């Protein structure tokens, strides 16, 4: 989350295993598989924002995984902004890279907020 907040694309992508999967948001659609697809997600889904800020409310840890509950604030060029709550599940591989990231949040609500609704 700190790499996203800092706009550090390469650092963030580098946290993932070569064969990692990403579902953000988890919505029934196939996620992205592999580091190149995850980098593309940054380019189309994160880079559009002027800022992304996480207010972590709670973290639950277990060996090789964690669940993070956070409020997320995003803003677009031109001033549109939105706030939403998310539950992000991380699973790590044996070398400590992210093997799976699954983020649960409400995409339609985010889009409505950004559209001014």
BATORRO-349557 format. One record per residue: residue number from 1; residue in one letter; x, y, z of N, C-alpha, C in turn. Coordinates in nm, 2 decimals. Layout:
// BATORRO-349557
NUM	a	X	Y	Z	X	Y	Z	X	Y	Z;
...
// end
This chain:
// BATORRO-349557
1	x	0.08	-0.12	0.00	0.00	0.00	0.00	0.09	0.13	0.00;
2	x	0.20	0.12	0.07	0.29	0.24	0.07	0.35	0.27	-0.07;
3	x	0.37	0.16	-0.15	0.42	0.18	-0.28	0.32	0.25	-0.37;
4	x	0.19	0.21	-0.36	0.08	0.27	-0.43	0.07	0.42	-0.39;
5	x	0.07	0.44	-0.26	0.06	0.58	-0.22	0.17	0.67	-0.27;
6	x	0.29	0.61	-0.28	0.41	0.69	-0.33	0.41	0.70	-0.48;
7	x	0.32	0.63	-0.55	0.33	0.63	-0.70	0.45	0.55	-0.75;
8	x	0.49	0.45	-0.68	0.62	0.38	-0.71	0.58	0.25	-0.79;
9	x	0.54	0.26	-0.91	0.50	0.15	-1.00	0.59	0.03	-0.99;
10	x	0.72	0.06	-1.03	0.81	-0.06	-1.04	0.83	-0.13	-0.91;
11	x	0.84	-0.05	-0.80	0.85	-0.11	-0.66	0.73	-0.20	-0.63;
12	x	0.61	-0.15	-0.66	0.49	-0.22	-0.64	0.48	-0.35	-0.72;
13	x	0.51	-0.34	-0.85	0.51	-0.45	-0.94	0.61	-0.56	-0.89;
14	x	0.73	-0.51	-0.85	0.83	-0.60	-0.80	0.80	-0.68	-0.68;
15	x	0.70	-0.64	-0.61	0.66	-0.72	-0.49	0.59	-0.85	-0.52;
16	x	0.54	-0.86	-0.65	0.46	-0.98	-0.69	0.55	-1.09	-0.75;
17	x	0.52	-1.21	-0.73	0.58	-1.32	-0.79	0.55	-1.32	-0.94;
18	x	0.64	-1.38	-1.02	0.62	-1.39	-1.17	0.49	-1.44	-1.21;
19	x	0.44	-1.54	-1.13	0.31	-1.61	-1.16	0.19	-1.56	-1.07;
20	x	0.21	-1.45	-1.01	0.11	-1.40	-0.91	-0.03	-1.37	-0.98;
21	x	-0.13	-1.37	-0.90	-0.26	-1.33	-0.95	-0.31	-1.21	-0.87;
22	x	-0.39	-1.13	-0.94	-0.45	-1.01	-0.88	-0.60	-1.00	-0.92;
23	x	-0.68	-0.98	-0.82	-0.82	-0.95	-0.84	-0.85	-0.83	-0.76;
24	x	-0.87	-0.72	-0.83	-0.89	-0.59	-0.77	-0.98	-0.50	-0.86;
25	x	-1.11	-0.50	-0.83	-1.18	-0.57	-0.72	-1.22	-0.71	-0.75;
26	x	-1.25	-0.79	-0.65	-1.30	-0.92	-0.67	-1.45	-0.90	-0.71;
27	x	-1.48	-0.94	-0.83	-1.62	-0.91	-0.88	-1.67	-1.02	-0.97;
28	x	-1.61	-1.13	-0.97	-1.66	-1.24	-1.05	-1.59	-1.25	-1.19;
29	x	-1.52	-1.15	-1.23	-1.44	-1.15	-1.35	-1.31	-1.21	-1.33;
30	x	-1.25	-1.26	-1.43	-1.12	-1.32	-1.42	-1.02	-1.21	-1.38;
31	x	-0.93	-1.24	-1.29	-0.83	-1.15	-1.25	-0.72	-1.14	-1.35;
32	x	-0.61	-1.08	-1.30	-0.49	-1.07	-1.39	-0.39	-1.17	-1.34;
33	x	-0.32	-1.24	-1.43	-0.22	-1.34	-1.39	-0.09	-1.31	-1.45;
34	x	0.01	-1.30	-1.36	0.15	-1.27	-1.40	0.19	-1.13	-1.39;
35	x	0.32	-1.11	-1.37	0.37	-0.98	-1.34	0.34	-0.87	-1.45;
36	x	0.34	-0.92	-1.58	0.32	-0.82	-1.69	0.17	-0.77	-1.68;
37	x	0.08	-0.86	-1.66	-0.06	-0.83	-1.65	-0.09	-0.74	-1.52;
38	x	-0.01	-0.76	-1.42	-0.03	-0.68	-1.30	0.03	-0.54	-1.32;
39	x	0.14	-0.53	-1.40	0.19	-0.40	-1.44	0.09	-0.32	-1.53;
40	x	0.02	-0.40	-1.61	-0.08	-0.33	-1.70	-0.19	-0.28	-1.61;
41	x	-0.23	-0.35	-1.51	-0.33	-0.31	-1.42	-0.29	-0.17	-1.36;
42	x	-0.17	-0.16	-1.32	-0.12	-0.03	-1.26	-0.15	0.08	-1.37;
43	x	-0.11	0.05	-1.49	-0.11	0.15	-1.60	-0.26	0.19	-1.63;
44	x	-0.35	0.10	-1.61	-0.49	0.14	-1.65	-0.58	0.16	-1.53;
45	x	-0.54	0.11	-1.41	-0.63	0.12	-1.30	-0.58	0.20	-1.18;
46	x	-0.45	0.23	-1.17	-0.40	0.31	-1.06	-0.34	0.44	-1.11;
47	x	-0.27	0.44	-1.23	-0.20	0.55	-1.28	-0.29	0.67	-1.31;
48	x	-0.42	0.64	-1.33	-0.52	0.75	-1.36	-0.54	0.84	-1.24;
49	x	-0.51	0.80	-1.12	-0.54	0.88	-1.00	-0.42	0.97	-0.97;
50	x	-0.46	1.10	-0.93	-0.36	1.19	-0.88	-0.30	1.14	-0.74;
51	x	-0.39	1.08	-0.66	-0.35	1.03	-0.54	-0.44	0.91	-0.49;
52	x	-0.37	0.82	-0.42	-0.44	0.71	-0.36	-0.38	0.70	-0.22;
53	x	-0.47	0.71	-0.12	-0.43	0.70	0.02	-0.51	0.60	0.09;
54	x	-0.43	0.52	0.17	-0.49	0.41	0.25	-0.49	0.45	0.40;
55	x	-0.60	0.44	0.47	-0.61	0.45	0.61	-0.64	0.31	0.66;
56	x	-0.53	0.24	0.70	-0.55	0.10	0.75	-0.61	0.10	0.89;
57	x	-0.73	0.03	0.89	-0.80	0.03	1.02	-0.77	-0.10	1.10;
58	x	-0.73	-0.20	1.03	-0.70	-0.33	1.10	-0.63	-0.42	1.01;
59	x	-0.54	-0.50	1.06	-0.46	-0.60	0.99	-0.47	-0.73	1.07;
60	x	-0.51	-0.84	1.00	-0.51	-0.97	1.05	-0.40	-1.05	0.98;
61	x	-0.31	-1.11	1.06	-0.20	-1.18	1.00	-0.20	-1.33	1.04;
62	x	-0.16	-1.41	0.94	-0.14	-1.55	0.96	-0.01	-1.59	0.88;
63	x	0.04	-1.71	0.91	0.16	-1.74	0.83	0.14	-1.74	0.68;
64	x	0.21	-1.66	0.61	0.20	-1.65	0.47	0.09	-1.57	0.41;
65	x	0.01	-1.51	0.50	-0.10	-1.43	0.44	-0.15	-1.32	0.54;
66	x	-0.22	-1.23	0.49	-0.27	-1.12	0.58	-0.40	-1.07	0.51;
67	x	-0.49	-1.02	0.60	-0.61	-0.95	0.55	-0.60	-0.81	0.61;
68	x	-0.61	-0.71	0.52	-0.60	-0.57	0.57	-0.74	-0.50	0.54;
69	x	-0.79	-0.44	0.64	-0.91	-0.36	0.63	-0.87	-0.21	0.62;
70	x	-0.91	-0.14	0.52	-0.87	0.00	0.50	-0.98	0.08	0.44;
71	x	-0.97	0.21	0.47	-1.05	0.31	0.40	-0.96	0.36	0.29;
72	x	-1.01	0.38	0.17	-0.92	0.42	0.06	-0.98	0.56	0.01;
73	x	-0.89	0.65	-0.01	-0.93	0.78	-0.07	-0.85	0.80	-0.20;
74	x	-0.93	0.83	-0.30	-0.86	0.85	-0.43	-0.91	0.98	-0.49;
75	x	-0.82	1.04	-0.57	-0.86	1.16	-0.64	-0.80	1.16	-0.78;
76	x	-0.88	1.22	-0.87	-0.85	1.23	-1.01	-0.80	1.37	-1.05;
77	x	-0.73	1.38	-1.16	-0.70	1.51	-1.21	-0.83	1.59	-1.23;
78	x	-0.83	1.71	-1.19	-0.96	1.79	-1.20	-1.04	1.80	-1.07;
79	x	-0.99	1.72	-0.97	-1.06	1.73	-0.84	-1.16	1.63	-0.80;
80	x	-1.21	1.54	-0.89	-1.30	1.44	-0.85	-1.23	1.35	-0.75;
81	x	-1.31	1.31	-0.65	-1.25	1.22	-0.54	-1.36	1.13	-0.49;
82	x	-1.31	1.02	-0.43	-1.40	0.92	-0.37	-1.33	0.86	-0.25;
83	x	-1.42	0.80	-0.17	-1.37	0.73	-0.05	-1.45	0.60	-0.04;
84	x	-1.38	0.49	-0.02	-1.45	0.36	0.00	-1.37	0.27	0.09;
85	x	-1.44	0.17	0.15	-1.37	0.08	0.24	-1.34	-0.05	0.16;
86	x	-1.23	-0.11	0.20	-1.18	-0.23	0.12	-1.13	-0.33	0.22;
87	x	-1.14	-0.46	0.18	-1.08	-0.57	0.25	-0.98	-0.63	0.15;
88	x	-0.85	-0.63	0.18	-0.75	-0.68	0.09	-0.68	-0.80	0.15;
89	x	-0.69	-0.91	0.08	-0.63	-1.04	0.12	-0.50	-1.06	0.04;
90	x	-0.39	-1.07	0.11	-0.26	-1.10	0.05	-0.22	-1.24	0.09;
91	x	-0.17	-1.32	-0.01	-0.11	-1.45	0.02	0.03	-1.44	-0.04;
92	x	0.13	-1.48	0.04	0.27	-1.48	0.00	0.32	-1.62	-0.04;
93	x	0.42	-1.62	-0.13	0.48	-1.75	-0.16	0.60	-1.78	-0.06;
94	x	0.67	-1.89	-0.08	0.78	-1.93	0.01	0.89	-1.83	0.02;
95	x	0.91	-1.74	-0.08	1.02	-1.65	-0.08	0.97	-1.51	-0.04;
96	x	0.85	-1.50	0.00	0.79	-1.37	0.06	0.74	-1.28	-0.05;
97	x	0.73	-1.32	-0.17	0.67	-1.24	-0.28	0.51	-1.25	-0.27;
98	x	0.44	-1.16	-0.32	0.30	-1.17	-0.32	0.26	-1.27	-0.43;
99	x	0.19	-1.37	-0.39	0.14	-1.48	-0.48	0.00	-1.45	-0.53;
100	x	-0.07	-1.38	-0.44	-0.21	-1.35	-0.47	-0.26	-1.23	-0.39;
101	x	-0.32	-1.14	-0.46	-0.39	-1.02	-0.39	-0.53	-1.02	-0.44;
102	x	-0.62	-1.02	-0.34	-0.76	-1.01	-0.37	-0.82	-0.90	-0.29;
103	x	-0.87	-0.80	-0.36	-0.93	-0.68	-0.30	-1.08	-0.68	-0.31;
104	x	-1.15	-0.67	-0.20	-1.30	-0.67	-0.20	-1.34	-0.52	-0.17;
105	x	-1.41	-0.46	-0.27	-1.47	-0.33	-0.25	-1.57	-0.31	-0.36;
106	x	-1.65	-0.20	-0.35	-1.76	-0.18	-0.44	-1.73	-0.08	-0.55;
107	x	-1.70	-0.14	-0.67	-1.66	-0.06	-0.79	-1.78	0.03	-0.83;
108	x	-1.90	-0.01	-0.84	-2.01	0.08	-0.88	-2.02	0.21	-0.79;
109	x	-2.00	0.19	-0.66	-2.01	0.30	-0.57	-1.89	0.40	-0.60;
110	x	-1.77	0.35	-0.62	-1.66	0.43	-0.66	-1.69	0.51	-0.78;
111	x	-1.74	0.45	-0.89	-1.77	0.52	-1.01	-1.87	0.63	-0.99;
112	x	-1.97	0.60	-0.91	-2.08	0.70	-0.89	-2.02	0.82	-0.82;
113	x	-1.93	0.79	-0.72	-1.87	0.91	-0.65	-1.78	0.99	-0.74;
114	x	-1.70	0.92	-0.82	-1.61	1.00	-0.91	-1.69	1.08	-1.02;
115	x	-1.81	1.03	-1.05	-1.90	1.10	-1.15	-1.97	1.22	-1.08;
116	x	-1.96	1.23	-0.95	-2.03	1.34	-0.88	-2.16	1.31	-0.83;
117	x	-2.19	1.17	-0.82	-2.33	1.13	-0.78	-2.34	1.10	-0.64;
// end
